[in-house]
Amino acid sequence: MPIDFRDGRTFPRRGREPLDGVLWLLRMTDKGRAAAAGTIHDYVYPCPMDRGVMERWGVSPAEFDAALAANADDAGMLAWLRGRVDGAQIEAANRWLLETKGENLDRQDREERVA
């Protein structure tokens, strides 16, 4: 997945796109990698939604950044998360995103032209 968002036409993956039942992980991974590479453009990482998900997972931004540095792909990030966070915490974050932040997800989809 590209992590250079400076062209204004390339976007992080959708927050609703699951990876093995985990929402937001792909989007936050894209944004975190772009931030580390200096190619995040006008996105914010960690934004309030990133922090809300991390809080529900029981993970700090520094821990997530360390995981990004140690895991080069989605499979590695998923394995790290599954080894660190239990299913109840993942479900709590998913519920928070869908039930509390649904309007934010819809806005992101509109802004990033996702059908």
C-alpha positions as CSV (number, residue, x, y, z in Angstrom):
1,M,0.0,0.0,0.0
2,P,1.4,3.4,-0.9
3,I,2.3,5.6,2.1
4,D,2.9,8.8,0.2
5,F,-0.2,11.0,0.5
6,R,1.3,14.2,-0.8
7,D,-0.4,14.1,-4.2
8,G,-3.8,14.6,-2.6
9,R,-5.2,11.6,-4.6
10,T,-3.7,8.8,-2.7
11,F,-5.3,8.0,0.6
12,P,-4.9,5.7,3.6
13,R,-7.0,2.6,3.5
14,R,-10.5,3.0,4.9
15,G,-11.1,2.8,8.6
16,R,-14.0,0.3,8.0
17,E,-11.7,-2.0,6.0
18,P,-11.1,-5.0,8.4
19,L,-8.0,-7.1,8.7
20,D,-9.1,-10.3,10.4
21,G,-11.9,-8.5,12.1
22,V,-9.9,-5.6,13.3
23,L,-11.1,-2.2,12.1
24,W,-8.9,0.9,11.8
25,L,-5.6,-1.1,11.9
26,L,-4.9,-0.8,8.2
27,R,-5.7,3.0,8.1
28,M,-3.6,3.7,11.2
29,T,-0.7,1.6,9.8
30,D,-0.8,3.5,6.6
31,K,-0.8,6.9,8.4
32,G,1.9,5.8,10.9
33,R,4.2,4.7,8.1
34,A,3.6,7.9,6.1
35,A,4.3,10.0,9.2
36,A,7.6,8.2,9.8
37,A,8.5,8.6,6.1
38,G,7.6,12.3,6.1
39,T,4.9,11.8,3.4
40,I,1.7,12.1,5.4
41,H,0.8,15.4,3.8
42,D,-2.2,16.9,5.6
43,Y,-3.3,13.8,7.5
44,V,-2.7,13.8,11.3
45,Y,-1.1,10.8,13.1
46,P,-2.0,10.0,15.7
47,C,-5.3,11.8,15.3
48,P,-8.0,11.7,17.9
49,M,-9.6,8.6,16.3
50,D,-6.2,6.9,16.2
51,R,-5.8,7.7,19.9
52,G,-9.3,6.5,20.7
53,V,-8.7,3.2,19.1
54,M,-5.3,2.8,20.7
55,E,-6.8,3.7,24.1
56,R,-9.4,1.0,23.7
57,W,-6.7,-1.5,22.6
58,G,-4.5,-0.5,25.6
59,V,-1.6,0.6,23.3
60,S,0.3,3.8,23.4
61,P,1.3,5.7,20.3
62,A,5.0,4.9,21.1
63,E,4.2,1.2,21.3
64,F,2.3,1.3,18.0
65,D,5.2,3.2,16.4
66,A,7.7,0.6,17.7
67,A,5.5,-2.1,16.2
68,L,5.5,-0.3,12.8
69,A,9.3,-0.2,12.9
70,A,9.5,-3.9,13.8
71,N,6.8,-5.2,11.4
72,A,7.2,-4.5,7.7
73,D,3.8,-5.7,6.5
74,D,0.1,-6.1,7.5
75,A,0.5,-9.7,8.6
76,G,3.2,-8.6,11.0
77,M,1.2,-5.8,12.4
78,L,-1.8,-8.1,12.9
79,A,0.3,-10.7,14.6
80,W,1.7,-8.0,16.9
81,L,-1.7,-6.7,17.7
82,R,-3.2,-10.1,18.4
83,G,-0.3,-10.9,20.7
84,R,-0.7,-7.7,22.6
85,V,-4.5,-7.0,22.6
86,D,-7.3,-9.3,23.6
87,G,-10.5,-9.9,21.5
88,A,-12.6,-7.9,23.9
89,Q,-10.4,-4.8,23.5
90,I,-10.6,-5.2,19.7
91,E,-14.3,-5.5,19.8
92,A,-14.6,-2.5,22.1
93,A,-12.6,-0.4,19.6
94,N,-14.6,-1.7,16.7
95,R,-17.9,-0.9,18.5
96,W,-16.7,2.6,19.4
97,L,-15.7,3.3,15.8
98,L,-19.0,2.0,14.2
99,E,-21.4,3.2,16.9
100,T,-19.8,6.5,18.1
101,K,-17.7,7.5,15.2
102,G,-19.8,6.4,12.2
103,E,-20.3,10.0,11.0
104,N,-16.6,10.5,11.0
105,L,-16.1,7.3,9.0
106,D,-18.8,8.4,6.5
107,R,-17.1,11.9,6.1
108,Q,-13.8,10.3,5.5
109,D,-15.3,8.1,2.8
110,R,-16.9,11.1,1.1
111,E,-13.7,13.2,1.3
112,E,-11.6,10.3,-0.1
113,R,-14.2,9.6,-2.7
114,V,-15.0,6.1,-1.6
115,A,-18.3,4.7,-3.0
